[in-house]
Amino acid sequence: MTKQLTKTYLLAIAVIASLFSVSGAVAQEAKKASVVVEAPWARASHAGVKTAGGYVHLVNNGDKDDFLVAVKSPIAAKIQLHKMALVNNIMKFKLLQHPILVKAHSDFTLKPGAFHIMFMDLKKPLVKGETFPAVFFFKHSAPVNATFVVGGMDDVSAPVSAKEPVAVITTTTKTVSK
């Protein structure tokens, strides 16, 4: 009798575990990446300087507005979203107190002299031509893995190697004739 109860108990646990597994898969399926991360790049940093700017083009292919909430990378202890503005001909960098809006069926570019990613407390200098990984976190979309390409210190646009798509989804359509 005890063996039968133990088997029944273990079977019940297995069924419950599989239900959680399925519901987790459904939740992941519901939260797909509708925002595409394109051309992530950062400026090279001077030796001894512990900060660097990062830039990216975001495309929201989804039907609802989304928000860039955070960026994480092993190259920096802290990463913040900033906005640069000229105040009395002096560059001011301001920490954003809110996520960056990427409207549905629209795009948004983080670029030098405007919205950007601030890598702070760099673990090592960023060197032109090198790459580093990062993960972009959105309010509604699934996280997106990306690889930043390091450009020159004075670059104002992404290096050519950063313009490669992060992920390309292709579909094939077959035409059937009668």
Contact map, one row per residue, 1 for C-alpha under 8 A:
1111100000000000000000000000000000000000000000000000000000000000000000000000000000000000000000000000000000000000000000000000000000000000000000000000000000000000000000000000000000
1111110000000000000000000000000000000000000000000000000000000000000000000000000000000000000000000000000000000000000000000000000000000000000000000000000000000000000000000000000000
1111111000000000000000000000000000000000000000000000000000000000000000000000000000000000000000000000000000000000000000000000000000000000000000000000000000000000000000000000000000
1111111100000000000000000000000000000000000000000000000000000000000000000000000000000000000000000000000000000000000000000000000000000000000000000000000000000000000000000000000000
1111111110000000000000000000000000000000000000000000000000000000000000000000000000000000000000000000000000000000000000000000000000000000000000000000000000000000000000000000000000
0111111111000000000000000000000000000000000000000000000000000000000000000000000000000000000000000000000000000000000000000000000000000000000000000000000000000000000000000000000000
0011111111100000000000000000000000000000000000000000000000000000000000000000000000000000000000000000000000000000000000000000000000000000000000000000000000000000000000000000000000
0001111111110000000000000000000000000000000000000000000000000000000000000000000000000000000000000000000000000000000000000000000000000000000000000000000000000000000000000000000000
0000111111111000000000000000000000000000000000000000000000000000000000000000000000000000000000000000000000000000000000000000000000000000000000000000000000000000000000000000000000
0000011111111100000000000000000000000000000000000000000000000000000000000000000000000000000000000000000000000000000000000000000000000000000000000000000000000000000000000000000000
0000001111111110000000000000000000000000000000000000000000000000000000000000000000000000000000000000000000000000000000000000000000000000000000000000000000000000000000000000000000
0000000111111111000000000000000000000000000000000000000000000000000000000000000000000000000000000000000000000000000000000000000000000000000000000000000000000000000000000000000000
0000000011111111100000000000000000000000000000000000000000000000000000000000000000000000000000000000000000000000000000000000000000000000000000000000000000000000000000000000000000
0000000001111111110000000000000000000000000000000000000000000000000000000000000000000000000000000000000000000000000000000000000000000000000000000000000000000000000000000000000000
0000000000111111111000000000000000000000000000000000000000000000000000000000000000000000000000000000000000000000000000000000000000000000000000000000000000000000000000000000000000
0000000000011111111100000000000000000000000000000000000000000000000000000000000000000000000000000000000000000000000000000000000000000000000000000000000000000000000000000000000000
0000000000001111111110000000000000000000000000000000000000000000000000000000000000000000000000000000000000000000000000000000000000000000000000000000000000000000000000000000000000
0000000000000111111111000000000000000000000000000000000000000000000000000000000000000000000000000000000000000000000000000000000000000000000000000000000000000000000000000000000000
0000000000000011111111100000000000000000000000000000000000000000000000000000000000000000000000000000000000000000000000000000000000000000000000000000000000000000000000000000000000
0000000000000001111111110000000000000000000000000000000000000000000000000000000000000000000000000000000000000000000000000000000000000000000000000000000000000000000000000000000000
0000000000000000111111111000000000000000000000000000000000000000000000000000000000000000000000000000000000000000000000000000000000000000000000000000000000000000000000000000000000
0000000000000000011111111100000000000000000000000000000000000000000000000000000000000000000000000000000000000000000000000000000000000000000000000000000000000000000000000000000000
0000000000000000001111111110000000000000000000000000000000000000000000000000000000000000000000000000000000000000000000000000000000000000000000000000000000000000000000000000000000
0000000000000000000111111111000000000000000000000000000000000000000000000000000000000000000000000000000000000000000000000000000000000000000000000000000000000000000000000000000000
0000000000000000000011111111100000000000000000000000000000000000000000000000000000000000000000000000000000000000000000000000000000000000000000000000000000000000000000000000000000
0000000000000000000001111111110000000000000000000000000000000000000000000000000000000000000000000000000000000000000000000000000000000000000000000000000000000000000000000000000000
0000000000000000000000111111111000000000000000000000000000000000000000000000000000000000000000000000000000000000000000000000000000000000000000000000000000000000000000000000000000
0000000000000000000000011111111100000000000000000000000000000000000000000000000000000000000000000000000000000000000000000000000000000000000001000000000000000000000000000000000000
0000000000000000000000001111111100000000000000000000000000000000000000000000000000000000000000000000000000000000000000000000000000000000000000000000000000000000000000000000000000
0000000000000000000000000111111100000000000000000000000000000000000000000000000000000000000000000000000000000000000000000000000000000000000000000000000000000000000000000000000000
0000000000000000000000000011111110000000000000000000000000000000000000000000000000000000000000000000000000000000000000000000000000000000000111000000000000000000000000000000000000
0000000000000000000000000001111111000000000000000000000000000000000000000000000000000000000000000000000000000000000000000000000000000000000011000000000000000000000000000000000000
0000000000000000000000000000001111110000000000000000000000000000000000000000000000000000000000000000000000000000000000000000000000000000000011110000000000000000000000000000000000
0000000000000000000000000000000111110000000000000000000000011100000000000000000000000000000000000000000000000000000000000000000000000000000011000000000000000000000000000000000000
0000000000000000000000000000000011111000000000000000000001111100010000000000000000000000000000000000000000000000000000000000000000000000000010000000000000000000000000000000000000
0000000000000000000000000000000011111100000000000000000001111000000000000000000000000000000000000000000000000000000000000000000000000000000000010000000000000000000001100000000000
0000000000000000000000000000000000111111000000000000000111100000000000000000000000000000000000000000000000000000000000000000000000000000000000010100000000000000000001000000000000
0000000000000000000000000000000000011111000000000000000111100000000000000000000000000000000000000000000000000000000000000000000000000000000000000000000000000000001111000000000000
0000000000000000000000000000000000001111100000000000001110000000000000000000000000000000000000000000000000000000000000000000000000000000000000000001000000000100011111000000000000
0000000000000000000000000000000000001111110000000000011110000000000000000000000000000000000000000000000000000000000000000000000000000000000000000111100000000100011000000000000000
0000000000000000000000000000000000000011111000000000011100000000000000000000000000000000000000000000000000000000000000000000000000000000000000000001111000000110010000000000000000
0000000000000000000000000000000000000001111100000001111000000000000000000000000000000000000000000000000000000000000000000000000000000000000000000001111000000000000000000000000000
0000000000000000000000000000000000000000111110000001110000000000000000000000000000000000000000000000000000000000000000000000010100000000000000000000011111100000000000000000000000
0000000000000000000000000000000000000000011111000001000000000000000000000000000000000000000000000000000000000000000000000000111100000000000000000000011110000000000000000000000000
0000000000000000000000000000000000000000001111101111000000000000000000000000000000000000000000000000000000000000000000000000111000000000000000000000000010000000000000000000000000
0000000000000000000000000000000000000000000111111000000000000000000000000000000000000000000000000000000000000000000000000000110000000000000000000000000010000000000000000000000000
0000000000000000000000000000000000000000000011111000000000000000000000000000000000000000000000000000000000000000000000000000100000000000000000000000000000000000000000000000000000
0000000000000000000000000000000000000000000001111100000000000000000000000000000000000000000000000000000000000000000000000000100000000000000000000000000000000000000000000000000000
0000000000000000000000000000000000000000000011111110000000000000000000000000000000000000000000000000000000000000000000000000100000000000000000000000000000000000000000000000000000
0000000000000000000000000000000000000000000010011111000000000000000000000000000000000000000000000000000000000000000000011111100000000000000000000000000000000000000000000000000000
0000000000000000000000000000000000000000000010001111100000000000000000000000000000000000000000000000000000000000000001111100000000000000000000000000000000000000000000000000000000
0000000000000000000000000000000000000000011110000111110000000000000000000000000000000000000000000000000000000000000001110100010000000000000000000000000000000000000000000000000000
0000000000000000000000000000000000000000011000000011111000000000000000000000000000000000000000000000000000000001000111100000000000000000000000000000000000000000000000000000000000
0000000000000000000000000000000000000001111000000001111100000000000000000000000000000000000000000000000000000110000111100000000000000000000000000000000000000000000000000000000000
0000000000000000000000000000000000000011110000000000111110000000000000000000000000000000000000000000000000001111000110000000000000000000000000000000000000000100000000000000000000
0000000000000000000000000000000000001111100000000000011111000000000000000000000000000000000000000000000000001110000100000000000000000000000000000000000000000000000000000000000000
0000000000000000000000000000000000001111000000000000001111100000000000000000000000000000000000000000000000111100000000000000000000000000000000000000000000000000000000000000000000
0000000000000000000000000000000000111100000000000000000111110000000000000000000000000000000000000000010000111000000000000000000000000000000000000000000000000000000000000000000000
0000000000000000000000000000000000111100000000000000000011111000000000000000000000000000000000000000010011110000000000000000000000000000000000000000000000000000000000000000000000
0000000000000000000000000000000001110000000000000000000001111100110000000000000000000000000000000000011111100000000000000000000000000000000000000000000000000000000000000000000000
0000000000000000000000000000000001110000000000000000000000111110000000000000000000000000000000000000000111000000000000000000000000000000000000000000000000000000000000000000000000
0000000000000000000000000000000001100000000000000000000000011111100000000000000000000000000000000000000110000000000000000000000000000000000000000000000000000000000000000000000000
0000000000000000000000000000000000000000000000000000000000001111100000000000000000000000000000000000000110000000000000000000000000000000000000000000000000000000000000000000000000
0000000000000000000000000000000000000000000000000000000000000111110000000000000000000000000000000000001110000000000000000000000000000000000000000000000000000000000000000000000000
0000000000000000000000000000000000000000000000000000000000010111111000000000000000000000000000000000111100000000000000000000000000000000000000000000000000000000000000000000000000
0000000000000000000000000000000000100000000000000000000000010001111100000000000000000000000000000000111100000000000000000000000000000000011110000000000000000000000000000000000000
0000000000000000000000000000000000000000000000000000000000000000111110000000000000000000000000000011110000000000000000000000000000000000011100000000000000000000000000000000000000
0000000000000000000000000000000000000000000000000000000000000000011111000000000000000000000000000011110000000000000000000000000000000001111000000000000000000000000000000000000000
0000000000000000000000000000000000000000000000000000000000000000001111100000000000000000000000000111000000000000000000000000000000000001111000000000000000000000000000000000000000
0000000000000000000000000000000000000000000000000000000000000000000111110000001110000000000000000010000000000000000000000000000000000001110000000000000000000000000000000000000000
0000000000000000000000000000000000000000000000000000000000000000000011111000001100000000000000000000000000000000000010000000000000000111100000000000000000000000000000000000000000
0000000000000000000000000000000000000000000000000000000000000000000001111100001000000000000000000000000000000000000000000000000000000111000000000000000000000000000000000000000000
0000000000000000000000000000000000000000000000000000000000000000000000111111001000000000000000000000000000000000000000000000000000011110000000000000000000000000000000000000000000
0000000000000000000000000000000000000000000000000000000000000000000000011111100000000000000000000000000000000000000000000000000000001100000000000000000000000000000000000000000000
0000000000000000000000000000000000000000000000000000000000000000000000001111100000000000000000000000000000000000000000100111000000010000000000000000000000000000000000000000000000
0000000000000000000000000000000000000000000000000000000000000000000000001111111000000000000000000000000000000000000000111110000000000000000000000000000000000000000000000000000000
0000000000000000000000000000000000000000000000000000000000000000000000000111111000000000000000000000000000000000000000111110000000000000000000000000000000000000000000000000000000
0000000000000000000000000000000000000000000000000000000000000000000000000001111100000000000000000000000000000000000000111000000000000000000000000000000000000000000000000000000000
0000000000000000000000000000000000000000000000000000000000000000000001111001111110000000000000000000000000000000000011110000000000000000000000000000000000000000000000000000000000
0000000000000000000000000000000000000000000000000000000000000000000001100000011111000000000000110000000000000000000011110000000000000000000000000000000000000000000000000000000000
0000000000000000000000000000000000000000000000000000000000000000000001000000001111100000000000110010000000000000001111000000000000000000000000000000000000000000000000000000000000
0000000000000000000000000000000000000000000000000000000000000000000000000000000111110000000011110000000000000000001111000000000000000000000000000000000000000000000000000000000000
0000000000000000000000000000000000000000000000000000000000000000000000000000000011111000000011110000000000000000111100000000000000000000000000000000000000000000000000000000000000
0000000000000000000000000000000000000000000000000000000000000000000000000000000001111100001111000000000000000000111100000000000000000000000000000000000000000000000000000000000000
0000000000000000000000000000000000000000000000000000000000000000000000000000000000111110001111000000000000000000110000000000000000000000000000000000000000000000000000000000000000
0000000000000000000000000000000000000000000000000000000000000000000000000000000000011111111100000000000000000000000000000000000000000000000000000000000000000000000000000000000000
0000000000000000000000000000000000000000000000000000000000000000000000000000000000001111111100000000000000000000000000000000000000000000000000000000000000000000000000000000000000
0000000000000000000000000000000000000000000000000000000000000000000000000000000000000111110000000000000000000000000000000000000000000000000000000000000000000000000000000000000000
0000000000000000000000000000000000000000000000000000000000000000000000000000000000000111111000000000000000000000000000000000000000000000000000000000000000000000000000000000000000
0000000000000000000000000000000000000000000000000000000000000000000000000000000000000111111100000000000000000000000000000000000000000000000000000000000000000000000000000000000000
0000000000000000000000000000000000000000000000000000000000000000000000000000000000011110111110000000000000000000000000000000000000000000000000000000000000000000000000000000000000
0000000000000000000000000000000000000000000000000000000000000000000000000000000000011110011111000000000000000000000000000000000000000000000000000000000000000000000000000000000000
0000000000000000000000000000000000000000000000000000000000000000000000000000000001111000001111100000000000000000000000000000000000000000000000000000000000000000000000000000000000
0000000000000000000000000000000000000000000000000000000000000000000000000000000001111000000111110000000000000000000000000000000000000000000000000000000000000000000000000000000000
0000000000000000000000000000000000000000000000000000000000000000000000000000000111100000000011111000000000000000000000000000000000000000000000000000000000000000000000000000000000
0000000000000000000000000000000000000000000000000000000000000000000000000000000111100000000001111110000000000000000000000000000000000000000000000000000000000000000000000000000000
0000000000000000000000000000000000000000000000000000000000000000000000000000000000000000000000111110000000000000000000000000000000000000000000000000000000000000000000000000000000
0000000000000000000000000000000000000000000000000000000000000000000010000000000000000000000000011111000000000000000000000000000000000000000000000000000000000000000000000000000000
0000000000000000000000000000000000000000000000000000000000000000001111000000000010000000000000011111100000000000000000000000000000000000000000000000000000000000000000000000000000
0000000000000000000000000000000000000000000000000000000000000000001110000000000000000000000000000111110000000000000000000000000000000000000000000000000000000000000000000000000000
0000000000000000000000000000000000000000000000000000000000000000111100000000000000000000000000000011111000000000000000000000000000000000000000000000000000000000000000000000000000
0000000000000000000000000000000000000000000000000000000001110000111100000000000000000000000000000001111101110000000000000000000000000000000000000000000000000000000000000000000000
0000000000000000000000000000000000000000000000000000000000010001110000000000000000000000000000000000111111100000000000000000000000000000000000000000000000000000000000000000000000
0000000000000000000000000000000000000000000000000000000000011111110000000000000000000000000000000000011111000000000000000000000000000000000000000000000000000000000000000000000000
0000000000000000000000000000000000000000000000000000000000111111000000000000000000000000000000000000001111100000000000000000000000000000000000000000000000000000000000000000000000
0000000000000000000000000000000000000000000000000000000000111000000000000000000000000000000000000000011111110000000000000000000000000000000000000000000000000000000000000000000000
0000000000000000000000000000000000000000000000000000000011110000000000000000000000000000000000000000011011111000000000000000000000000000000000000000000000000000000000000000000000
0000000000000000000000000000000000000000000000000000000011100000000000000000000000000000000000000000010001111100000000000000000000000000000000000000000000000000000000000000000000
0000000000000000000000000000000000000000000000000000001111000000000000000000000000000000000000000000000000111110001000000000000000000000000000000000000000000000000000000000000000
0000000000000000000000000000000000000000000000000000011110000000000000000000000000000000000000000000000000011111011110000000000000000000000000000000000000000000000000000000000000
0000000000000000000000000000000000000000000000000000011100000000000000000000000000000000000000000000000000001111111100000000000000000000000000000000000000011000000000000000000000
0000000000000000000000000000000000000000000000000000101000000000000000000000000000000000000000000000000000000111111100000000000000000000000000000000000000011000000000000000000000
0000000000000000000000000000000000000000000000000000000000000000000000000000000000111000000000000000000000000011111000000000000000000000000000000000000000000000000000000000000000
0000000000000000000000000000000000000000000000000000000000000000000000000000000000111000000000000000000000000111111100000000000000000000000000000000000000000000000000000000000000
0000000000000000000000000000000000000000000000000000000000000000000000000000000011110000000000000000000000001111111110000000000000000000000000000000000000000000000000000000000000
0000000000000000000000000000000000000000000000000000111100000000000000000000000011110000000000000000000000000111011111000000000000000000000000000000000000000000000000000000000000
0000000000000000000000000000000000000000000000000000111000000000000000100000001111000000000000000000000000000100001111100000000000000000000000000000000000000000000000000000000000
0000000000000000000000000000000000000000000000000011110000000000000000000000001111000000000000000000000000000000000111110000000000000000000000000000000000000000000000000000000000
0000000000000000000000000000000000000000000000000011110000000000000000000011111100000000000000000000000000000000000011111100000000000000000000000000000000000000000000000000000000
0000000000000000000000000000000000000000000000000111000000000000000000000001111100000000000000000000000000000000000001111100000000000000000000000000000000000000000000000000000000
0000000000000000000000000000000000000000000000000110000000000000000000000001110000000000000000000000000000000000000000111110000000000000000000000000000000000000000000000000000000
0000000000000000000000000000000000000000000000000111000000000000000000000011100000000000000000000000000000000000000000111111100000000000000000000000000000000000000000000000000000
0000000000000000000000000000000000000000000000000100000000000000000000000011100000000000000000000000000000000000000000001111100000000000000000000000000000000000000000000000000000
0000000000000000000000000000000000000000000000000100000000000000000000000010000000000000000000000000000000000000000000000111110000000000000000000000000000000000000000000000000000
0000000000000000000000000000000000000000000111111100000000000000000000000000000000000000000000000000000000000000000000000111111000000000000000000000000000000000000000000000000000
0000000000000000000000000000000000000000001111000001000000000000000000000000000000000000000000000000000000000000000000000001111101000000000000000000010000000000000000000000000000
0000000000000000000000000000000000000000000110000000000000000000000000000000000000000000000000000000000000000000000000000000111111000000000000000000011000000000000000000000000000
0000000000000000000000000000000000000000001100000000000000000000000000000000000000000000000000000000000000000000000000000000011111000000000000000000111110000000000000000000000000
0000000000000000000000000000000000000000000000000000000000000000000000000000000000000000000000000000000000000000000000000000001111100000000000000000111000000000000000000000000000
0000000000000000000000000000000000000000000000000000000000000000000000000000000000000000000000000000000000000000000000000000011111110000000000000000110000000000000000000000000000
0000000000000000000000000000000000000000000000000000000000000000000000000000000000000000000000000000000000000000000000000000000011111000000000000011110000000000000000000000000000
0000000000000000000000000000000000000000000000000000000000000000000000001010000000000000000000000000000000000000000000000000000001111100000000000011100000000000000000000000000000
0000000000000000000000000000000000000000000000000000000000000000000000001100000000000000000000000000000000000000000000000000000000111110000000001111000000000000000000000000000000
0000000000000000000000000000000000000000000000000000000000000000000000111100000000000000000000000000000000000000000000000000000000011111000000001111000000000000000000000000000000
0000000000000000000000000000000000000000000000000000000000000000000000111000000000000000000000000000000000000000000000000000000000001111100000111100000000000000000000000000000000
0000000000000000000000000000000000000000000000000000000000000000000111110000000000000000000000000000000000000000000000000000000000000111110000111100000000000000000000000000000000
0000000000000000000000000000000000000000000000000000000000000000000111100000000000000000000000000000000000000000000000000000000000000011111011110000000000000000000000000000000000
0000000000000000000000000000000000000000000000000000000000000000011111000000000000000000000000000000000000000000000000000000000000000001111111100000000000000000000000000000000000
0000000000000000000000000000000000000000000000000000000000000000011110000000000000000000000000000000000000000000000000000000000000000000111110000000000000000000000000000000000000
0000000000000000000000000000001000000000000000000000000000000000011000000000000000000000000000000000000000000000000000000000000000000000011111000000000000000000000000000000000000
0000000000000000000000000000001111100000000000000000000000000000010000000000000000000000000000000000000000000000000000000000000000000000111111100000000000000000000000000000000000
0000000000000000000000000001001111000000000000000000000000000000000000000000000000000000000000000000000000000000000000000000000000000000110111110000000000000000000000000000000000
0000000000000000000000000000000010000000000000000000000000000000000000000000000000000000000000000000000000000000000000000000000000000011110011111000000000000000000000000000000000
0000000000000000000000000000000010011000000000000000000000000000000000000000000000000000000000000000000000000000000000000000000000000011100001111100000000000000000000000000000000
0000000000000000000000000000000000000000000000000000000000000000000000000000000000000000000000000000000000000000000000000000000000001111000000111110000000000000000000000000000000
0000000000000000000000000000000000001001000000000000000000000000000000000000000000000000000000000000000000000000000000000000000000001111000000011111000000000000000001000000000000
0000000000000000000000000000000000000001000000000000000000000000000000000000000000000000000000000000000000000000000000000000000000111100000000001111100000000000000001000000000000
0000000000000000000000000000000000000011110000000000000000000000000000000000000000000000000000000000000000000000000000000000000000111100000000000111110000000000010000000000000000
0000000000000000000000000000000000000001110000000000000000000000000000000000000000000000000000000000000000000000000000000000000111110000000000000011111000000010110000000000000000
0000000000000000000000000000000000000000111100000000000000000000000000000000000000000000000000000000000000000000000000000000011111100000000000000001111100000010000000000000000000
0000000000000000000000000000000000000000111100000000000000000000000000000000000000000000000000000000000000000000000000000000001110000000000000000000111110100110000000000000000000
0000000000000000000000000000000000000000001100000000000000000000000000000000000000000000000000000000000000000000000000000000000100000000000000000000011111100000000000000000000000
0000000000000000000000000000000000000000001111000000000000000000000000000000000000000000000000000000000000000000000000000000000100000000000000000000001111100000000000000000000000
0000000000000000000000000000000000000000001000000000000000000000000000000000000000000000000000000000000000000000000000000000000000000000000000000000000111110000000000000000000000
0000000000000000000000000000000000000000001000000000000000000000000000000000000000000000000000000000000000000000000000000000000000000000000000000000001111111110000000000000000000
0000000000000000000000000000000000000000000000000000000000000000000000000000000000000000000000000000000000000011000000000000000000000000000000000000000001111100000000000000000000
0000000000000000000000000000000000000000000000000000000000000000000000000000000000000000000000000000000000000011000000000000000000000000000000000000000000111110000000000000000000
0000000000000000000000000000000000000011100000000000001000000000000000000000000000000000000000000000000000000000000000000000000000000000000000000000001000111111111000000000000000
0000000000000000000000000000000000000000100000000000000000000000000000000000000000000000000000000000000000000000000000000000000000000000000000000000111000101111111000000000000000
0000000000000000000000000000000000000000000000000000000000000000000000000000000000000000000000000000000000000000000000000000000000000000000000000000000000000111111100000000000000
0000000000000000000000000000000000000000000000000000000000000000000000000000000000000000000000000000000000000000000000000000000000000000000000000000100000000111111100000000000000
0000000000000000000000000000000000000011100000000000000000000000000000000000000000000000000000000000000000000000000000000000000000000000000000000001100000000111111100000000000000
0000000000000000000000000000000000000111000000000000000000000000000000000000000000000000000000000000000000000000000000000000000000000000000000000000000000000111111110000000000000
0000000000000000000000000000000000000110000000000000000000000000000000000000000000000000000000000000000000000000000000000000000000000000000000000000000000000001111111000000000000
0000000000000000000000000000000000000110000000000000000000000000000000000000000000000000000000000000000000000000000000000000000000000000000000000000000000000000001111110000000000
0000000000000000000000000000000000011110000000000000000000000000000000000000000000000000000000000000000000000000000000000000000000000000000000000110000000000000000111110000000000
0000000000000000000000000000000000010000000000000000000000000000000000000000000000000000000000000000000000000000000000000000000000000000000000000000000000000000000011111000000000
0000000000000000000000000000000000000000000000000000000000000000000000000000000000000000000000000000000000000000000000000000000000000000000000000000000000000000000011111100000000
0000000000000000000000000000000000000000000000000000000000000000000000000000000000000000000000000000000000000000000000000000000000000000000000000000000000000000000000111110000000
0000000000000000000000000000000000000000000000000000000000000000000000000000000000000000000000000000000000000000000000000000000000000000000000000000000000000000000000011111000000
0000000000000000000000000000000000000000000000000000000000000000000000000000000000000000000000000000000000000000000000000000000000000000000000000000000000000000000000001111100000
0000000000000000000000000000000000000000000000000000000000000000000000000000000000000000000000000000000000000000000000000000000000000000000000000000000000000000000000000111110000
0000000000000000000000000000000000000000000000000000000000000000000000000000000000000000000000000000000000000000000000000000000000000000000000000000000000000000000000000011111000
0000000000000000000000000000000000000000000000000000000000000000000000000000000000000000000000000000000000000000000000000000000000000000000000000000000000000000000000000001111100
0000000000000000000000000000000000000000000000000000000000000000000000000000000000000000000000000000000000000000000000000000000000000000000000000000000000000000000000000000111110
0000000000000000000000000000000000000000000000000000000000000000000000000000000000000000000000000000000000000000000000000000000000000000000000000000000000000000000000000000011111
0000000000000000000000000000000000000000000000000000000000000000000000000000000000000000000000000000000000000000000000000000000000000000000000000000000000000000000000000000001111
0000000000000000000000000000000000000000000000000000000000000000000000000000000000000000000000000000000000000000000000000000000000000000000000000000000000000000000000000000000111
